[in-house]
Amino acid sequence: MADRKAVRWHIGIFLAPAVIVYTAVMIVPLFATLDLSLYTTVDQVRRFTGLANFRRLFGDPIWSEQFWNALGNNTWFFVIHMLVQNPIGVGLAALLSSPRLRFAAVYRTAIFVPTVLSFVIVGFVWKLILSPLWGIAPGLLDMVGLKSLFAPWLGKPGTALTTLALISVWQFVGIPMMLIYAALLSIPDEVLEAAEMDGVTGAAQFWKIKLPLILPSIGIISILTFVGNFNAFDLIYVAQGALAGPDHSTDILGTFLYRTFFGFQLQLGDPNMGAAIATAMFGIILAGVCLYLFGIQTRLRRYQF
């Protein structure tokens, strides 16, 4: 009689602490939020209403206008990061990985330092820098003869969101830079040596050899950027407050959720509608992640070693 395959109990024992903690802080709150979105509270009495909160969120003009405005702003916030942050991160990583660059470690550290700063510090400092009254931005532009270009960017509805997105890019460009830098260093020397023997060097080597090989890493960075930006809240709240001014031009799903769930100034908090917004955010993020996993990642695997 063949021996039965031994049960590897130790795997479950080692995984149990992480699974318990993750379930307690992620899975349980997630299902609690989903459950809360299906109820409403009237005169302190909790009543089951099914999808009524979602019908209000998407069908009531008062709620839907705010939701679609926040979603549009969130999408633009993400687009700025994809078009500015990630390409700059790839470019910086390519430069810093050059063996001929001196003081590369110093540059890496200087670029990565803003990533570890608090959102409160970043938001407050940039508000001071861009202030038209006591900020240093007008003086710096005047020194190079461009003072006429200065405007109260954080105070204008047309530029406030883009300005905050660029501030966020400045803070977090170090993350894609370091991830791409690590991916470039992981390329086997044999591949690069073969490219050099074929006469492919410099910029041509990066575009024809290195870039295709780091596409899986760029894909991971893109989905992390998507998830991070659609969960954004801190910088907008610190710089523009919960009302996400001016005139809700910087309102994103995170600030909209905060005002709805907890209330703000004259607006009373509605945890049930807040949970419905949180559930909608979860659905958007889940759809984006699934699109990447099943539609993009499978195509990028061909470039992996």
C-alpha positions in Angstrom: 0.0 0.0 0.0 1.4 3.3 -1.1 2.3 5.8 1.7 0.0 8.7 2.0 1.5 12.1 1.2 2.4 13.8 4.4 0.3 16.8 5.4 2.3 19.9 5.7 0.7 21.3 8.8 3.6 23.7 9.4 2.6 25.8 6.3 -0.8 26.6 7.8 0.8 27.3 11.2 3.2 29.9 9.7 0.5 31.5 7.5 -2.1 31.6 10.3 -0.9 34.9 12.0 -0.8 36.8 8.8 -4.2 35.5 7.7 -5.8 36.3 11.0 -4.4 39.9 11.1 -5.3 40.5 7.4 -8.8 39.1 8.0 -9.3 41.3 11.1 -8.1 44.6 9.6 -9.2 44.1 5.9 -11.8 41.4 5.2 -14.1 41.9 8.2 -14.2 45.7 7.7 -14.8 45.2 4.0 -17.9 43.0 4.5 -19.1 45.3 7.4 -19.0 48.2 4.9 -20.9 46.2 2.3 -23.5 45.3 4.9 -23.8 48.9 6.2 -24.4 50.2 2.6 -27.6 48.1 2.4 -29.3 49.8 5.4 -30.6 53.2 6.3 -31.2 54.8 9.7 -34.4 56.7 10.3 -35.0 58.1 13.8 -32.2 56.0 15.1 -33.9 52.9 13.8 -31.8 50.8 11.3 -33.8 49.5 8.4 -32.8 47.2 5.5 -33.3 49.0 2.2 -31.3 46.9 -0.2 -29.8 48.9 -3.1 -31.8 52.1 -2.3 -28.6 53.9 -1.2 -26.9 53.1 -4.5 -30.0 54.3 -6.4 -29.8 57.6 -4.5 -26.0 57.8 -5.2 -26.4 57.3 -9.0 -29.9 58.5 -9.6 -30.6 61.5 -7.2 -29.2 64.6 -8.9 -27.9 66.0 -5.6 -25.8 62.9 -4.9 -25.0 61.9 -8.5 -23.6 65.3 -9.4 -21.1 65.2 -6.5 -20.2 61.5 -7.2 -19.5 62.0 -10.9 -17.6 65.2 -10.2 -15.4 63.4 -7.7 -14.9 60.4 -10.0 -13.9 62.7 -12.9 -11.4 64.5 -10.6 -10.0 61.2 -9.4 -9.6 60.0 -12.9 -7.7 63.2 -13.9 -5.6 62.9 -10.7 -4.6 59.4 -11.8 -4.0 60.4 -15.4 -1.5 63.1 -14.3 0.4 60.5 -12.3 0.5 58.0 -15.2 1.6 60.6 -17.8 4.1 62.5 -15.6 5.2 60.5 -12.5 5.8 57.1 -14.1 7.6 58.3 -17.3 9.8 60.6 -15.1 10.5 57.6 -12.8 11.5 55.4 -15.7 13.8 58.2 -17.0 15.4 58.8 -13.7 16.0 55.1 -13.1 17.6 54.8 -16.6 19.9 57.7 -15.8 20.8 56.5 -12.3 21.6 53.0 -13.5 24.3 54.3 -15.8 27.7 53.1 -14.5 29.2 56.4 -15.7 27.1 58.6 -13.5 28.9 59.9 -10.5 27.2 60.3 -7.1 24.3 58.2 -8.2 23.6 57.1 -4.6 23.3 60.7 -3.5 20.8 61.5 -6.3 18.7 58.4 -5.5 18.5 59.4 -1.8 17.6 63.0 -2.6 14.8 62.0 -5.0 13.4 59.3 -2.6 13.4 61.4 0.6 10.1 63.2 -0.2 8.4 59.8 -0.3 8.9 59.3 3.5 7.6 62.8 4.4 4.2 63.3 6.0 1.3 64.4 3.9 0.7 67.2 6.4 4.2 68.5 6.0 4.1 68.3 2.2 0.7 69.9 1.9 1.5 72.7 4.4 4.9 73.5 2.9 3.7 73.6 -0.7 0.8 75.9 0.3 3.4 78.3 1.8 5.6 78.0 -1.3 2.7 78.7 -3.7 1.1 81.4 -1.7 0.8 84.7 -3.6 1.3 86.7 -0.4 4.3 85.1 1.4 5.3 82.3 -0.8 8.7 82.0 -2.5 7.4 80.9 -5.9 6.7 84.5 -7.2 10.3 85.5 -6.2 11.9 82.4 -7.8 10.0 83.0 -11.1 10.9 86.7 -10.9 14.6 85.7 -10.7 14.4 83.9 -14.1 12.2 86.6 -15.7 9.0 84.5 -15.6 7.0 86.2 -12.8 4.2 87.0 -15.3 3.5 83.2 -15.4 2.7 83.1 -11.7 -0.9 82.7 -10.6 -2.6 81.5 -7.4 -2.8 78.0 -8.8 -4.3 76.5 -5.7 -7.0 79.1 -5.6 -8.2 78.7 -9.2 -10.7 76.0 -10.0 -9.1 75.3 -13.3 -5.6 74.7 -12.0 -6.0 73.6 -8.4 -6.4 69.8 -9.0 -3.6 69.7 -11.5 -1.3 71.6 -9.1 -2.0 69.1 -6.3 -1.5 66.2 -8.7 2.0 67.6 -9.6 2.8 68.1 -5.9 1.9 64.4 -5.4 4.1 63.5 -8.3 7.0 65.4 -6.7 6.5 63.5 -3.5 6.1 60.0 -4.9 8.2 59.9 -8.1 10.9 58.1 -6.0 8.8 54.9 -5.7 8.6 54.1 -9.5 12.2 55.3 -9.8 13.4 52.7 -7.3 11.3 49.9 -8.6 12.4 50.5 -12.2 16.0 50.9 -11.0 15.8 47.5 -9.3 14.3 46.0 -12.5 17.1 47.4 -14.6 19.8 46.0 -12.3 18.2 42.6 -12.5 18.7 42.4 -16.3 21.4 39.7 -16.9 24.8 41.1 -17.9 24.9 38.5 -20.7 22.0 40.2 -22.4 23.6 43.6 -22.3 26.9 42.3 -23.4 25.3 40.5 -26.4 23.5 43.8 -27.3 26.8 45.7 -27.2 28.5 43.1 -29.4 25.7 43.7 -31.9 26.4 47.5 -31.7 23.3 48.4 -29.7 24.5 50.9 -27.0 23.3 54.0 -25.3 19.8 55.2 -25.8 19.1 52.5 -28.5 20.0 49.8 -26.0 17.5 51.2 -23.5 14.6 51.4 -26.0 15.3 48.1 -27.8 16.6 45.9 -25.0 16.0 47.2 -21.5 12.5 48.7 -21.9 10.9 45.5 -23.2 12.5 43.6 -20.4 11.1 45.9 -17.6 7.6 46.1 -19.0 6.2 43.7 -16.4 7.6 46.0 -13.7 6.1 49.1 -15.4 2.8 47.2 -15.4 3.0 46.5 -11.7 3.8 50.2 -11.0 0.8 51.3 -13.1 -1.7 49.2 -11.2 -0.1 50.4 -7.9 -0.5 54.0 -9.1 -4.2 53.3 -10.0 -5.0 51.8 -6.6 -3.1 54.5 -4.7 -4.7 57.4 -6.6 -8.2 56.1 -6.3 -7.6 55.8 -2.5 -6.1 59.2 -2.3 -7.4 61.6 0.4 -4.6 63.0 2.6 -3.0 65.6 0.4 -6.3 67.0 -0.8 -7.6 67.2 2.7 -4.5 68.9 4.1 -4.2 71.4 1.2 -7.8 72.2 0.4 -9.8 70.9 3.4 -12.8 68.6 3.4 -14.8 70.8 1.1 -12.0 70.3 -1.5 -12.2 73.9 -2.8 -12.3 76.0 -4.7 -15.9 75.2 -5.6 -15.3 71.4 -5.2 -12.8 71.5 -8.1 -10.4 69.3 -6.1 -13.0 67.0 -4.7 -12.1 63.3 -5.2 -13.8 60.1 -4.0 -11.9 60.1 -0.7 -13.0 63.6 0.3 -16.5 63.0 -0.9 -16.6 59.8 1.3 -15.2 61.7 4.3 -17.8 64.5 4.2 -20.6 62.0 3.6 -19.7 59.5 6.3 -18.5 61.8 9.1 -20.3 65.0 8.2 -18.6 68.4 7.9 -19.7 71.9 9.0 -23.5 72.0 8.3 -23.6 68.7 6.6 -24.7 65.8 8.9 -22.9 62.5 8.6 -24.7 59.6 6.9 -22.7 56.4 7.5 -25.0 54.4 5.3 -24.5 56.6 2.2 -20.8 56.8 3.1 -20.6 53.1 3.0 -22.4 53.1 -0.4 -19.7 55.5 -1.7 -16.9 53.3 -0.2 -18.5 50.2 -1.9 -18.6 52.0 -5.2 -14.9 52.9 -4.8 -14.1 49.3 -4.0 -16.0 48.2 -7.2 -14.0 50.7 -9.3 -10.7 49.6 -7.9 -11.6 46.0 -8.2 -12.6 46.4 -11.9 -9.3 48.2 -12.6 -7.2 45.5 -10.9 -9.1 42.7 -12.7 -8.7 44.5 -16.1 -5.0 44.6 -15.5 -4.6 41.0 -14.2 -6.6 39.4 -16.9 -6.1 41.8 -19.8 -2.6 43.2 -19.5 -0.4 41.1 -17.2 -1.0 37.9 -19.3 0.4 39.8 -22.3 3.4 41.1 -20.4 4.5 37.6 -19.2 6.2 37.0 -22.5 8.9 39.5 -21.6 9.8 37.9 -18.3 12.8 35.7 -17.9 
